[in-house]
């Protein structure tokens, strides 16, 4: 029984390794205690849903930390300005292209008509 508990604890520790180091330093012991307390008797490995939930949570935390690294500052302000400009220019460009796709063939056809037939 102890061997299965030790194996289960090792597997939980491997899952918890996906969390950011700062979070693990503060919370790993408590999380491991809760996970082990919730395990079924004789359980050898974490369940599929439990594994998916731990990985989703860990990756979510890492993503939040990565996004914070782009926090307020000069670099993020430039990206914000560039995206704002692009969000205005790109739709205008698409509208102009669509108008030209219609207008240019009509204009060419109008130019091709001899002046005598126009009367």
C-alpha positions as CSV (number, residue, x, y, z in Angstrom):
1,X,0.0,0.0,0.0
2,X,2.8,2.4,0.8
3,X,4.5,1.7,-2.5
4,X,1.3,2.7,-4.4
5,X,1.0,5.9,-2.3
6,X,4.6,6.8,-2.9
7,X,4.2,6.1,-6.7
8,X,1.0,8.2,-6.7
9,X,2.8,11.0,-4.8
10,X,5.6,10.9,-7.4
11,X,3.1,11.2,-10.2
12,X,1.4,14.1,-8.6
13,X,4.7,15.8,-8.1
14,X,5.5,15.4,-11.8
15,X,2.1,17.0,-12.7
16,X,2.8,19.8,-10.2
17,X,6.1,20.5,-11.9
18,X,4.1,22.1,-14.7
19,X,3.2,24.9,-12.4
20,X,5.4,28.0,-12.2
21,X,8.3,27.7,-9.7
22,X,7.1,30.6,-7.6
23,X,3.6,29.1,-7.2
24,X,5.1,25.6,-6.4
25,X,7.4,27.1,-3.8
26,X,4.4,28.5,-2.0
27,X,1.6,26.0,-2.7
28,X,3.1,22.6,-3.7
29,X,2.9,21.0,-0.2
30,X,-0.7,22.1,0.3
31,X,-1.7,20.9,-3.2
32,X,0.0,17.6,-2.8
33,X,-1.7,17.0,0.6
34,X,-5.1,17.8,-0.9
35,X,-4.5,15.6,-3.9
36,X,-3.3,12.7,-1.8
37,X,-6.2,13.1,0.6
38,X,-8.7,12.9,-2.3
39,X,-7.1,9.8,-3.8
40,X,-9.1,6.5,-3.7
41,X,-7.6,3.7,-1.6
42,X,-5.1,1.7,-3.7
43,X,-5.0,4.4,-6.4
44,X,-1.8,4.1,-8.4
45,X,-2.0,7.1,-10.7
46,X,-4.0,10.3,-11.1
47,X,-7.3,10.1,-13.0
48,X,-7.6,11.4,-16.5
49,X,-9.8,14.3,-15.6
50,X,-7.7,15.2,-12.6
51,X,-4.6,15.2,-14.8
52,X,-6.2,17.3,-17.5
53,X,-7.4,19.8,-14.9
54,X,-4.0,20.1,-13.3
55,X,-2.3,20.6,-16.7
56,X,-4.9,23.1,-17.8
57,X,-4.5,25.1,-14.6
58,X,-0.7,25.0,-14.8
59,X,-0.5,26.1,-18.4
60,X,-3.1,28.8,-17.7
61,X,-0.9,30.2,-14.9
62,X,2.2,30.1,-17.2
63,X,0.2,31.9,-19.9
64,X,-0.8,34.6,-17.4
65,X,2.8,35.1,-16.3
66,X,3.9,35.3,-19.9
67,X,1.3,37.9,-20.7
68,X,2.4,39.9,-17.6
69,X,5.9,40.1,-18.9
70,X,4.4,42.2,-21.7
71,X,2.8,44.4,-19.1
72,X,2.5,48.2,-19.1
73,X,5.5,49.8,-20.6
74,X,6.9,51.3,-23.7
75,X,7.1,48.1,-25.7
76,X,3.5,47.1,-25.0
77,X,2.3,50.6,-25.8
78,X,3.9,50.4,-29.2
79,X,2.2,47.1,-29.9
80,X,-1.1,48.5,-28.7
81,X,-0.8,51.5,-31.1
82,X,0.3,49.3,-34.0
83,X,-2.7,47.0,-33.5
84,X,-5.1,49.9,-33.2
85,X,-3.8,51.4,-36.4
86,X,-4.0,48.0,-38.2
87,X,-7.6,47.5,-37.0
88,X,-8.5,50.7,-38.8
89,X,-6.3,50.5,-41.9
90,X,-7.0,46.8,-42.7
91,X,-10.9,47.1,-43.1
92,X,-10.4,50.3,-45.1
93,X,-8.0,48.6,-47.4
94,X,-10.5,45.7,-47.9
95,X,-13.3,48.1,-48.7
96,X,-11.2,50.0,-51.2
97,X,-10.1,46.8,-52.9
98,X,-13.7,45.6,-53.1
99,X,-14.8,49.0,-54.7
100,X,-12.0,48.9,-57.2
101,X,-12.9,45.3,-58.2
102,X,-16.3,46.6,-59.3
103,X,-15.3,50.1,-60.5
104,X,-12.3,49.3,-62.7
105,X,-14.1,46.8,-65.0
106,X,-17.0,49.2,-65.4
107,X,-14.7,52.1,-66.1
108,X,-12.8,50.0,-68.7
109,X,-16.1,49.0,-70.4
110,X,-17.2,52.6,-70.4
111,X,-13.9,53.7,-72.0
112,X,-14.2,51.0,-74.7
113,X,-17.6,52.2,-75.9
114,X,-17.0,54.5,-79.0
115,X,-18.3,58.1,-78.6
116,X,-20.8,57.6,-81.5
117,X,-22.6,54.7,-79.9
118,X,-22.9,56.6,-76.6
119,X,-25.3,59.0,-78.3
